[in-house]
Amino acid sequence: MARYTDASCRLCRREGEKLFLKGERCYTNKCSVSKRAYAPGQHGQQRKKVSEYGIQLREKQKARRFYGILESQFRGYFGLAVKRKGVTGENLLQILESRIDNVVYRLGLATSRPEARQLVRHGHFTLNGKKVNIPSILLEPGDVIAVKDKFKGSEKLKSIIDIAGSKVVPSWLEFDAENLVGKVVSLPAREEIDLPISEHLIVEFYSK
């Protein structure tokens, strides 16, 4: 599967805010956004007038990069959101949040979404008792995610929990920290999604 392999910090600088793609580094003074709060490239520090289309495009790109999704897949999620009952923009965010790699991150079992995606791809989790290695699987209420026994005692997981273990688990999830088991209680409501995304701009972008 195609994926972004360039420097993650360039994405944060392009969007002008932290996307938390590098885990612990994003919370330190090593963060590129803190040191160079302007877009990458030789023209990055120039002030440019942004059109309405440009604003909508940047919001769509920001959402894609928060979740680490390429354009074709993101467009597919938008199509799925349109078909669901309710507000399209909120449906879209709900779908993105329900990806298994995002849920792993939300449970504090990864320090960033890219790391969560890698851990899922390497088969370190089970879904409803079965091995899973596809980060894009969409979860439903009642689904149970567990860390595989072989991975529980690893130094990698211990370091992750030291960094991300104190993270507050959102109310739409349940987490048994002792057994390292998470459960999807419900799909998240808009107020439970804490990302600075204006989803109506994304809807306007794709509606043209």
MDAnalysis code that builds the backbone (N, CA, C; Angstrom):
import MDAnalysis as mda
import numpy as np

u = mda.Universe.empty(624, n_residues=208, atom_resindex=np.repeat(np.arange(208), 3), trajectory=True)
u.add_TopologyAttr("name", ["N", "CA", "C"] * 208)
u.add_TopologyAttr("resid", np.arange(1, 209))
u.add_TopologyAttr("resname", ["MET", "ALA", "ARG", "TYR", "THR", "ASP", "ALA", "SER", "CYS", "ARG", "LEU", "CYS", "ARG", "ARG", "GLU", "GLY", "GLU", "LYS", "LEU", "PHE", "LEU", "LYS", "GLY", "GLU", "ARG", "CYS", "TYR", "THR", "ASN", "LYS", "CYS", "SER", "VAL", "SER", "LYS", "ARG", "ALA", "TYR", "ALA", "PRO", "GLY", "GLN", "HIS", "GLY", "GLN", "GLN", "ARG", "LYS", "LYS", "VAL", "SER", "GLU", "TYR", "GLY", "ILE", "GLN", "LEU", "ARG", "GLU", "LYS", "GLN", "LYS", "ALA", "ARG", "ARG", "PHE", "TYR", "GLY", "ILE", "LEU", "GLU", "SER", "GLN", "PHE", "ARG", "GLY", "TYR", "PHE", "GLY", "LEU", "ALA", "VAL", "LYS", "ARG", "LYS", "GLY", "VAL", "THR", "GLY", "GLU", "ASN", "LEU", "LEU", "GLN", "ILE", "LEU", "GLU", "SER", "ARG", "ILE", "ASP", "ASN", "VAL", "VAL", "TYR", "ARG", "LEU", "GLY", "LEU", "ALA", "THR", "SER", "ARG", "PRO", "GLU", "ALA", "ARG", "GLN", "LEU", "VAL", "ARG", "HIS", "GLY", "HIS", "PHE", "THR", "LEU", "ASN", "GLY", "LYS", "LYS", "VAL", "ASN", "ILE", "PRO", "SER", "ILE", "LEU", "LEU", "GLU", "PRO", "GLY", "ASP", "VAL", "ILE", "ALA", "VAL", "LYS", "ASP", "LYS", "PHE", "LYS", "GLY", "SER", "GLU", "LYS", "LEU", "LYS", "SER", "ILE", "ILE", "ASP", "ILE", "ALA", "GLY", "SER", "LYS", "VAL", "VAL", "PRO", "SER", "TRP", "LEU", "GLU", "PHE", "ASP", "ALA", "GLU", "ASN", "LEU", "VAL", "GLY", "LYS", "VAL", "VAL", "SER", "LEU", "PRO", "ALA", "ARG", "GLU", "GLU", "ILE", "ASP", "LEU", "PRO", "ILE", "SER", "GLU", "HIS", "LEU", "ILE", "VAL", "GLU", "PHE", "TYR", "SER", "LYS"])
u.atoms.positions = np.array([
    [0.838, -1.201, 0.000],
    [0.000, 0.000, 0.000],
    [0.871, 1.249, 0.000],
    [0.502, 2.239, -0.812],
    [1.254, 3.493, -0.851],
    [1.071, 4.256, 0.459],
    [2.135, 4.908, 0.890],
    [2.045, 5.710, 2.106],
    [3.086, 6.815, 2.054],
    [2.880, 7.843, 2.887],
    [3.802, 8.968, 2.941],
    [5.081, 8.544, 3.651],
    [6.242, 8.806, 3.024],
    [7.517, 8.384, 3.611],
    [8.483, 9.546, 3.814],
    [8.072, 10.767, 3.503],
    [8.947, 11.921, 3.684],
    [8.934, 12.339, 5.157],
    [9.642, 13.414, 5.477],
    [9.749, 13.878, 6.864],
    [8.387, 14.310, 7.410],
    [7.996, 13.753, 8.556],
    [6.692, 14.056, 9.148],
    [6.579, 15.513, 9.575],
    [7.688, 16.073, 10.058],
    [7.645, 17.442, 10.578],
    [7.320, 18.467, 9.489],
    [7.615, 18.137, 8.245],
    [7.258, 19.025, 7.140],
    [5.742, 19.203, 7.044],
    [5.015, 18.138, 7.347],
    [3.554, 18.201, 7.280],
    [3.007, 19.156, 8.332],
    [3.550, 19.080, 9.536],
    [3.106, 19.980, 10.615],
    [3.403, 21.433, 10.251],
    [4.586, 21.670, 9.733],
    [4.965, 23.036, 9.364],
    [4.091, 23.551, 8.233],
    [3.737, 22.679, 7.292],
    [2.890, 23.110, 6.178],
    [1.506, 23.501, 6.653],
    [0.987, 22.807, 7.659],
    [-0.339, 23.132, 8.176],
    [-0.306, 24.206, 9.257],
    [0.897, 24.552, 9.712],
    [1.023, 25.630, 10.683],
    [0.650, 25.262, 12.100],
    [0.587, 23.982, 12.409],
    [0.277, 23.539, 13.771],
    [0.727, 22.105, 13.976],
    [0.791, 21.688, 15.225],
    [1.247, 20.343, 15.543],
    [0.178, 19.318, 15.168],
    [0.608, 18.305, 14.432],
    [-0.274, 17.191, 14.087],
    [0.045, 15.964, 14.936],
    [1.046, 16.081, 15.796],
    [1.446, 15.022, 16.735],
    [1.736, 13.714, 15.993],
    [2.641, 13.813, 15.020],
    [3.013, 12.662, 14.208],
    [4.287, 11.983, 14.692],
    [5.004, 12.611, 15.646],
    [6.294, 12.073, 16.095],
    [6.292, 11.667, 17.565],
    [5.102, 11.504, 18.129],
    [5.023, 11.045, 19.502],
    [5.614, 12.016, 20.511],
    [6.529, 11.534, 21.354],
    [7.086, 12.325, 22.457],
    [7.783, 13.589, 21.958],
    [8.416, 13.531, 20.808],
    [9.152, 14.674, 20.267],
    [8.245, 15.901, 20.126],
    [6.982, 15.676, 19.817],
    [6.043, 16.787, 19.594],
    [5.801, 17.610, 20.854],
    [6.112, 17.038, 22.019],
    [5.861, 17.731, 23.278],
    [7.128, 18.395, 23.839],
    [8.216, 18.338, 23.069],
    [9.471, 18.916, 23.530],
    [9.851, 20.118, 22.680],
    [10.951, 20.787, 23.064],
    [11.421, 21.941, 22.299],
    [12.115, 21.537, 21.008],
    [12.177, 20.229, 20.733],
    [12.725, 19.758, 19.468],
    [11.701, 19.826, 18.342],
    [10.462, 20.087, 18.686],
    [9.390, 20.139, 17.692],
    [9.698, 21.201, 16.634],
    [9.600, 20.833, 15.380],
    [9.927, 21.749, 14.286],
    [8.980, 22.937, 14.212],
    [7.711, 22.729, 14.575],
    [6.749, 23.827, 14.540],
    [7.126, 24.903, 15.554],
    [7.654, 24.472, 16.697],
    [8.072, 25.427, 17.723],
    [9.295, 26.218, 17.271],
    [10.194, 25.579, 16.542],
    [11.434, 26.236, 16.118],
    [11.277, 27.022, 14.822],
    [10.455, 26.490, 13.914],
    [10.274, 27.147, 12.610],
    [8.795, 27.147, 12.254],
    [8.088, 28.117, 12.768],
    [6.633, 28.178, 12.608],
    [6.236, 28.798, 11.273],
    [6.741, 28.224, 10.198],
    [6.363, 28.668, 8.861],
    [6.474, 27.470, 7.919],
    [5.861, 27.588, 6.763],
    [5.816, 26.469, 5.822],
    [7.214, 26.125, 5.323],
    [7.469, 24.854, 4.994],
    [8.779, 24.459, 4.472],
    [8.997, 25.000, 3.064],
    [10.241, 24.988, 2.617],
    [10.556, 25.446, 1.271],
    [11.095, 26.858, 1.258],
    [11.680, 27.271, 0.137],
    [12.331, 28.576, 0.057],
    [11.349, 29.743, 0.120],
    [10.073, 29.492, -0.177],
    [9.077, 30.559, -0.123],
    [8.173, 30.433, 1.102],
    [8.560, 29.582, 2.017],
    [7.694, 29.290, 3.157],
    [7.392, 30.471, 4.054],
    [8.318, 31.457, 4.137],
    [8.110, 32.580, 5.041],
    [7.354, 33.733, 4.382],
    [7.037, 33.607, 3.111],
    [6.305, 34.668, 2.432],
    [4.832, 34.645, 2.823],
    [4.254, 35.811, 2.974],
    [2.832, 35.908, 3.275],
    [2.043, 35.829, 1.977],
    [1.052, 34.969, 1.966],
    [0.253, 34.779, 0.764],
    [-1.231, 34.955, 1.088],
    [-1.948, 35.556, 0.168],
    [-3.383, 35.681, 0.326],
    [-4.019, 34.349, -0.051],
    [-4.812, 33.801, 0.858],
    [-5.392, 32.475, 0.635],
    [-6.845, 32.622, 0.200],
    [-7.192, 31.952, -0.889],
    [-8.557, 31.990, -1.399],
    [-9.466, 31.102, -0.568],
    [-10.763, 31.196, -0.820],
    [-11.730, 30.345, -0.127],
    [-11.436, 28.872, -0.421],
    [-11.121, 28.598, -1.682],
    [-10.757, 27.231, -2.069],
    [-9.503, 26.780, -1.320],
    [-8.534, 27.672, -1.199],
    [-7.302, 27.339, -0.504],
    [-7.534, 27.011, 0.960],
    [-8.431, 27.740, 1.598],
    [-8.765, 27.477, 3.002],
    [-9.399, 26.100, 3.143],
    [-10.317, 25.783, 2.251],
    [-10.984, 24.478, 2.282],
    [-9.987, 23.348, 2.015],
    [-9.088, 23.574, 1.056],
    [-8.072, 22.572, 0.738],
    [-7.165, 22.306, 1.928],
    [-6.715, 23.360, 2.587],
    [-5.813, 23.192, 3.723],
    [-6.502, 22.430, 4.863],
    [-7.791, 22.676, 5.060],
    [-8.508, 21.974, 6.133],
    [-8.620, 20.482, 5.803],
    [-8.870, 20.184, 4.545],
    [-8.937, 18.786, 4.123],
    [-7.578, 18.111, 4.277],
    [-6.527, 18.803, 3.860],
    [-5.183, 18.250, 3.973],
    [-4.791, 18.043, 5.437],
    [-5.166, 18.974, 6.282],
    [-4.855, 18.862, 7.705],
    [-5.522, 17.623, 8.309],
    [-6.785, 17.410, 7.968],
    [-7.500, 16.240, 8.487],
    [-6.850, 14.948, 7.990],
    [-6.488, 14.921, 6.717],
    [-5.820, 13.736, 6.154],
    [-4.536, 13.426, 6.906],
    [-3.799, 14.474, 7.194],
    [-2.491, 14.284, 7.805],
    [-2.586, 13.954, 9.287],
    [-3.601, 14.452, 9.960],
    [-3.821, 14.045, 11.348],
    [-3.941, 12.527, 11.428],
    [-4.718, 11.950, 10.510],
    [-5.003, 10.519, 10.557],
    [-4.076, 9.683, 9.678],
    [-3.204, 10.347, 8.901],
    [-2.244, 9.616, 8.077],
    [-2.876, 8.852, 6.936],
    [-3.792, 9.508, 6.214],
    [-4.547, 8.840, 5.155],
    [-4.263, 9.507, 3.813],
    [-4.092, 8.704, 2.777],
    [-3.875, 9.236, 1.441],
    [-5.197, 9.704, 0.827],
    [-5.093, 10.475, -0.241],
    [-6.260, 11.146, -0.808],
    [-7.363, 10.195, -1.254],
    [-7.022, 9.150, -1.977],
    [-8.052, 8.251, -2.502],
    [-8.865, 7.605, -1.381],
    [-8.188, 7.205, -0.315],
    [-8.887, 6.582, 0.813],
    [-9.725, 7.611, 1.560],
    [-9.191, 8.819, 1.702],
    [-9.928, 9.873, 2.388],
    [-11.209, 10.205, 1.618],
    [-11.101, 10.283, 0.302],
    [-12.280, 10.543, -0.525],
    [-13.300, 9.416, -0.372],
    [-12.819, 8.197, -0.263],
    [-13.717, 7.066, -0.045],
    [-14.465, 7.186, 1.268],
    [-13.762, 7.621, 2.318],
    [-14.417, 7.824, 3.610],
    [-15.475, 8.922, 3.512],
    [-15.176, 9.961, 2.736],
    [-16.158, 11.033, 2.560],
    [-17.411, 10.494, 1.876],
    [-17.224, 9.657, 0.861],
    [-18.374, 9.050, 0.184],
    [-19.198, 8.209, 1.140],
    [-18.538, 7.491, 2.030],
    [-19.244, 6.691, 3.028],
    [-19.999, 7.594, 4.003],
    [-19.383, 8.724, 4.373],
    [-20.027, 9.664, 5.298],
    [-21.286, 10.278, 4.691],
    [-21.253, 10.531, 3.386],
    [-22.421, 11.101, 2.692],
    [-23.604, 10.140, 2.753],
    [-23.328, 8.846, 2.645],
    [-24.396, 7.844, 2.615],
    [-25.013, 7.599, 3.986],
    [-24.295, 7.947, 5.050],
    [-24.823, 7.721, 6.397],
    [-25.825, 8.797, 6.781],
    [-26.732, 8.438, 7.655],
    [-27.679, 9.420, 8.176],
    [-26.941, 10.389, 9.092],
    [-27.413, 11.633, 9.142],
    [-26.801, 12.618, 10.017],
    [-26.018, 13.660, 9.248],
    [-25.179, 14.394, 9.973],
    [-24.380, 15.474, 9.398],
    [-23.137, 14.882, 8.757],
    [-22.919, 15.181, 7.490],
    [-21.831, 14.554, 6.734],
    [-20.462, 14.787, 7.367],
    [-20.166, 16.024, 7.753],
    [-18.865, 16.331, 8.337],
    [-18.608, 15.565, 9.625],
    [-19.627, 15.485, 10.466],
    [-19.483, 14.745, 11.719],
    [-19.356, 13.245, 11.446],
    [-20.099, 12.770, 10.455],
    [-19.979, 11.353, 10.066],
    [-18.554, 11.033, 9.627],
    [-17.953, 11.953, 8.875],
    [-16.594, 11.741, 8.383],
    [-15.606, 11.608, 9.538],
    [-15.682, 12.508, 10.501],
    [-14.771, 12.447, 11.644],
    [-15.013, 11.180, 12.461],
    [-16.258, 10.787, 12.563],
    [-16.606, 9.570, 13.304],
    [-15.982, 8.341, 12.639],
    [-16.021, 8.309, 11.311],
    [-15.419, 7.196, 10.569],
    [-13.912, 7.179, 10.782],
    [-13.279, 8.340, 10.692],
    [-11.825, 8.424, 10.862],
    [-11.410, 7.994, 12.268],
    [-12.199, 8.389, 13.261],
    [-11.880, 8.021, 14.641],
    [-12.040, 6.526, 14.889],
    [-12.909, 5.882, 14.123],
    [-13.197, 4.465, 14.372],
    [-12.192, 3.521, 13.709],
    [-11.206, 4.059, 12.976],
    [-10.139, 3.206, 12.436],
    [-9.386, 2.539, 13.594],
    [-8.981, 1.306, 13.405],
    [-8.347, 0.582, 14.502],
    [-7.019, 1.208, 14.911],
    [-6.266, 1.779, 13.959],
    [-4.998, 2.404, 14.348],
    [-5.242, 3.642, 15.216],
    [-6.297, 4.397, 14.921],
    [-6.622, 5.552, 15.751],
    [-7.082, 5.122, 17.143],
    [-7.864, 4.049, 17.207],
    [-8.349, 3.551, 18.500],
    [-7.179, 3.093, 19.367],
    [-6.222, 2.404, 18.769],
    [-5.016, 1.992, 19.504],
    [-4.312, 3.212, 20.080],
    [-4.201, 4.267, 19.272],
    [-3.577, 5.519, 19.742],
    [-4.395, 6.149, 20.860],
    [-5.695, 6.197, 20.705],
    [-6.567, 6.797, 21.717],
    [-6.523, 6.034, 23.046],
    [-6.257, 4.743, 22.990],
    [-6.184, 3.932, 24.212],
    [-4.858, 4.118, 24.940],
    [-3.917, 4.851, 24.330],
    [-2.613, 5.055, 24.956],
    [-1.653, 3.908, 24.722],
    [-1.918, 3.107, 23.678],
    [-1.050, 1.973, 23.356],
    [-0.071, 2.313, 22.239],
    [0.003, 3.586, 21.898],
    [0.982, 4.089, 20.931],
    [1.171, 5.567, 21.220],
    [2.345, 6.093, 20.928],
    [2.624, 7.504, 21.210],
    [2.185, 8.429, 20.078],
    [1.852, 7.849, 18.925],
    [1.384, 8.632, 17.786],
    [0.561, 7.730, 16.877],
    [-0.202, 8.314, 15.988],
    [-0.979, 7.505, 15.045],
    [-0.076, 6.728, 14.087],
    [1.021, 7.333, 13.571],
    [1.917, 6.529, 12.731],
    [2.480, 5.303, 13.458],
    [2.818, 5.474, 14.731],
    [3.322, 4.331, 15.496],
    [2.217, 3.293, 15.681],
    [0.995, 3.745, 15.965],
    [-0.132, 2.820, 16.126],
    [-0.355, 2.020, 14.842],
    [-0.262, 2.711, 13.706],
    [-0.445, 2.046, 12.422],
    [0.620, 0.958, 12.220],
    [1.851, 1.275, 12.595],
    [2.941, 0.305, 12.455],
    [2.736, -0.898, 13.366],
    [2.326, -0.656, 14.597],
    [2.121, -1.751, 15.547],
    [0.990, -2.672, 15.094],
    [-0.079, -2.092, 14.570],
    [-1.185, -2.911, 14.061],
    [-0.710, -3.727, 12.859],
    [0.033, -3.090, 11.977],
    [0.512, -3.773, 10.778],
    [1.436, -4.943, 11.131],
    [2.140, -4.823, 12.239],
    [3.046, -5.894, 12.665],
    [2.329, -6.997, 13.446],
    [1.020, -6.868, 13.595],
    [0.235, -7.937, 14.206],
    [0.337, -8.048, 15.706],
    [0.498, -6.918, 16.410],
    [0.646, -6.952, 17.868],
    [-0.688, -6.890, 18.616],
    [-1.813, -6.855, 17.889],
    [-3.121, -6.740, 18.535],
    [-4.077, -7.793, 17.986],
    [-5.101, -8.069, 18.791],
    [-6.196, -8.920, 18.317],
    [-7.477, -8.095, 18.322],
    [-8.382, -8.441, 17.426],
    [-9.699, -7.805, 17.363],
    [-10.739, -8.892, 17.552],
    [-11.473, -8.792, 18.647],
    [-12.482, -9.803, 18.992],
    [-11.867, -11.205, 19.007],
    [-10.625, -11.276, 19.536],
    [-9.959, -12.561, 19.707],
    [-9.197, -13.062, 18.497],
    [-9.246, -12.333, 17.389],
    [-8.561, -12.772, 16.177],
    [-7.437, -11.806, 15.824],
    [-6.342, -12.346, 15.307],
    [-5.212, -11.517, 14.915],
    [-5.638, -10.531, 13.833],
    [-5.129, -9.326, 13.926],
    [-5.451, -8.294, 12.949],
    [-4.179, -7.550, 12.563],
    [-4.031, -7.204, 11.287],
    [-2.846, -6.458, 10.845],
    [-3.188, -5.422, 9.768],
    [-4.448, -5.004, 9.735],
    [-4.902, -4.003, 8.763],
    [-5.306, -2.741, 9.521],
    [-4.510, -1.673, 9.458],
    [-4.772, -0.458, 10.256],
    [-6.056, 0.274, 9.903],
    [-6.596, 0.041, 8.708],
    [-7.756, 0.799, 8.257],
    [-9.097, 0.171, 8.628],
    [-9.094, -0.950, 9.320],
    [-10.353, -1.587, 9.710],
    [-11.177, -0.617, 10.554],
    [-12.461, -0.492, 10.223],
    [-13.362, 0.386, 10.973],
    [-14.062, -0.419, 12.057],
    [-13.981, 0.069, 13.289],
    [-14.558, -0.650, 14.418],
    [-15.986, -0.195, 14.685],
    [-16.729, -1.081, 15.332],
    [-18.122, -0.822, 15.700],
    [-18.279, -0.977, 17.206],
    [-19.340, -0.395, 17.788],
    [-19.578, -0.588, 19.225],
    [-19.618, -2.073, 19.580],
    [-18.921, -2.422, 20.653],
    [-18.842, -3.805, 21.092],
    [-17.557, -4.499, 20.696],
    [-16.824, -3.934, 19.739],
    [-15.552, -4.528, 19.327],
    [-14.513, -4.414, 20.446],
    [-13.717, -5.466, 20.597],
    [-12.711, -5.537, 21.672],
    [-11.318, -5.666, 21.056],
    [-10.413, -4.792, 21.480],
    [-9.024, -4.819, 21.030],
    [-8.151, -5.224, 22.205],
    [-7.231, -6.132, 21.972],
    [-6.334, -6.585, 23.044],
    [-4.906, -6.680, 22.528],
    [-3.965, -6.399, 23.418],
    [-2.560, -6.589, 23.096],
    [-2.248, -8.074, 23.153],
    [-1.553, -8.588, 22.150],
    [-1.202, -10.005, 22.133],
    [-0.230, -10.314, 23.274],
    [-0.358, -11.509, 23.833],
    [0.463, -11.900, 24.985],
    [1.950, -11.761, 24.705],
    [2.359, -12.088, 23.512],
    [3.776, -12.046, 23.152],
    [4.335, -10.630, 23.211],
    [3.471, -9.638, 22.971],
    [3.915, -8.245, 22.936],
    [3.818, -7.577, 24.310],
    [3.040, -8.145, 25.215],
    [2.776, -7.505, 26.503],
    [4.037, -7.248, 27.319],
    [4.974, -8.150, 27.300],
    [6.172, -8.004, 28.119],
    [7.340, -7.339, 27.414],
    [7.108, -6.817, 26.229],
    [8.206, -6.249, 25.439],
    [8.648, -4.890, 25.981],
    [9.909, -4.579, 25.790],
    [10.443, -3.275, 26.197],
    [9.802, -2.152, 25.387],
    [9.463, -2.453, 24.147],
    [8.814, -1.460, 23.289],
    [7.495, -1.008, 23.894],
    [6.676, -1.943, 24.312],
    [5.375, -1.588, 24.893],
    [5.552, -0.863, 26.220],
    [6.530, -1.290, 27.020],
    [6.781, -0.622, 28.298],
    [7.147, 0.843, 28.094],
    [7.978, 1.125, 27.096],
    [8.374, 2.513, 26.822],
    [7.194, 3.320, 26.314],
    [6.326, 2.696, 25.519],
    [5.123, 3.383, 25.027],
    [4.214, 3.763, 26.194],
    [3.990, 2.826, 27.092],
    [3.098, 3.073, 28.230],
    [3.683, 4.135, 29.155],
    [5.000, 4.156, 29.293],
    [5.651, 5.198, 30.101],
    [5.364, 6.592, 29.539],
    [5.297, 6.685, 28.220],
    [5.081, 7.982, 27.565],
    [3.596, 8.309, 27.439],
    [2.813, 7.329, 26.949],
    [1.413, 7.597, 26.595],
    [0.403, 6.999, 27.566],
    [0.885, 6.244, 28.541],
    [-0.022, 5.544, 29.432],
    [-0.891, 6.437, 30.292],
    [-0.458, 7.678, 30.530],
    [-1.242, 8.595, 31.362],
    [-2.291, 9.353, 30.556],
    [-2.356, 9.081, 29.273],
    [-3.327, 9.756, 28.402],
    [-4.756, 9.439, 28.859],
    [-5.615, 10.436, 28.829],
    [-7.017, 10.231, 29.199],
    [-7.726, 9.513, 28.058],
    [-8.295, 8.363, 28.350],
    [-9.019, 7.600, 27.335],
    [-10.383, 8.244, 27.120],
    [-10.759, 8.525, 25.872],
    [-12.050, 9.180, 25.609],
    [-13.229, 8.344, 26.099],
    [-14.342, 9.011, 26.358],
    [-15.495, 8.359, 26.984],
    [-16.165, 7.319, 26.095],
    [-15.908, 7.350, 24.801],
    [-16.538, 6.362, 23.913],
    [-15.759, 5.051, 23.866],
    [-14.648, 5.013, 24.634],
    [-13.849, 3.797, 24.739],
    [-13.736, 3.370, 26.197],
    [-13.510, 2.096, 26.413],
    [-13.185, 1.562, 27.737],
    [-11.811, 0.906, 27.640],
    [-11.036, 1.005, 28.740],
    [-9.697, 0.413, 28.710],
    [-9.367, -0.235, 30.033],
    [-9.013, -1.507, 29.963],
    [-8.547, -2.279, 31.118],
    [-7.023, -2.228, 31.085],
    [-6.446, -1.308, 31.895],
    [-4.998, -1.088, 31.854],
    [-4.213, -2.283, 32.372],
    [-4.826, -3.069, 33.246],
    [-4.120, -4.218, 33.813],
    [-3.946, -5.326, 32.779],
    [-5.005, -5.570, 32.009],
    [-4.963, -6.639, 31.007],
    [-4.689, -6.131, 29.600],
    [-4.587, -4.796, 29.465],
    [-4.312, -4.153, 28.173],
    [-5.354, -4.545, 27.127],
    [-6.608, -4.337, 27.524],
    [-7.743, -4.643, 26.653],
    [-8.628, -3.408, 26.538],
    [-8.980, -3.055, 25.313],
    [-9.855, -1.912, 25.081],
    [-11.144, -2.339, 24.409],
    [-12.190, -1.551, 24.611],
    [-13.490, -1.860, 24.023],
    [-14.124, -0.591, 23.487],
    [-14.754, -0.702, 22.323],
    [-15.496, 0.423, 21.754],
    [-16.894, 0.405, 22.353],
    [-17.194, 1.396, 23.177],
    [-18.503, 1.474, 23.829],
    [-19.538, 2.045, 22.872],
    [-19.145, 3.064, 22.133],
    [-20.041, 3.710, 21.173],
    [-19.188, 4.437, 20.147],
    [-19.784, 4.889, 19.069],
    [-19.069, 5.734, 18.135],
    [-19.007, 7.143, 18.723],
    [-17.929, 7.875, 18.510],
    [-17.763, 9.169, 19.183],
    [-18.710, 10.246, 18.669],
    [-19.224, 11.049, 19.588],
    [-19.987, 12.241, 19.213],
    [-18.992, 13.341, 18.848],
    [-19.466, 14.362, 18.157],
    [-18.544, 15.403, 17.695],
    [-17.794, 16.052, 18.846],
    [-18.460, 16.284, 19.964],
    [-17.808, 16.957, 21.093],
    [-16.757, 16.079, 21.765],
    [-16.724, 14.802, 21.437],
    [-15.729, 13.898, 22.007],
    [-14.483, 13.792, 21.132],
    [-14.483, 14.472, 19.996],
    [-13.327, 14.465, 19.097],
    [-12.599, 15.785, 19.268],
    [-11.400, 15.740, 19.835],
    [-10.720, 16.946, 20.291],
    [-9.779, 17.576, 19.264],
    [-9.864, 17.173, 18.020],
    [-8.960, 17.722, 17.015],
    [-9.483, 19.051, 16.454],
    [-8.566, 19.994, 16.176],
    [-8.974, 21.312, 15.659],
    [-9.270, 21.260, 14.160],
    [-10.362, 20.594, 13.814],
    [-10.747, 20.442, 12.413],
    [-12.122, 21.077, 12.198],
    [-12.231, 21.903, 11.180],
    [-13.522, 22.484, 10.790],
    [-14.080, 21.632, 9.663],
    [-14.834, 20.633, 10.031],
    [-15.264, 19.634, 9.046],
    [-16.183, 20.199, 7.967],
    [-16.887, 21.296, 8.265],
    [-17.777, 21.875, 7.254],
    [-16.980, 22.372, 6.042],
    [-15.729, 22.777, 6.271],
    [-14.883, 23.224, 5.156],
    [-14.521, 22.057, 4.243],
    [-14.359, 20.886, 4.829],
    [-14.060, 19.684, 4.034],
    [-15.273, 19.315, 3.175],
    [-16.448, 19.406, 3.784],
    [-17.680, 19.119, 3.039],
    [-17.828, 20.098, 1.880],
    [-17.553, 21.363, 2.129],
    [-17.638, 22.377, 1.069],
    [-16.629, 22.089, -0.039],
    [-15.444, 21.631, 0.336],
    [-14.402, 21.326, -0.655],
    [-14.861, 20.234, -1.611],
    [-15.409, 19.139, -1.064],
    [-15.806, 18.020, -1.908],
    [-17.159, 18.242, -2.594],
    [-17.887, 19.246, -2.161],
    [-19.218, 19.487, -2.724],
    [-19.190, 20.361, -3.980],
    [-18.020, 20.838, -4.345],
    [-17.931, 21.729, -5.511],
    [-17.965, 20.937, -6.807],
])
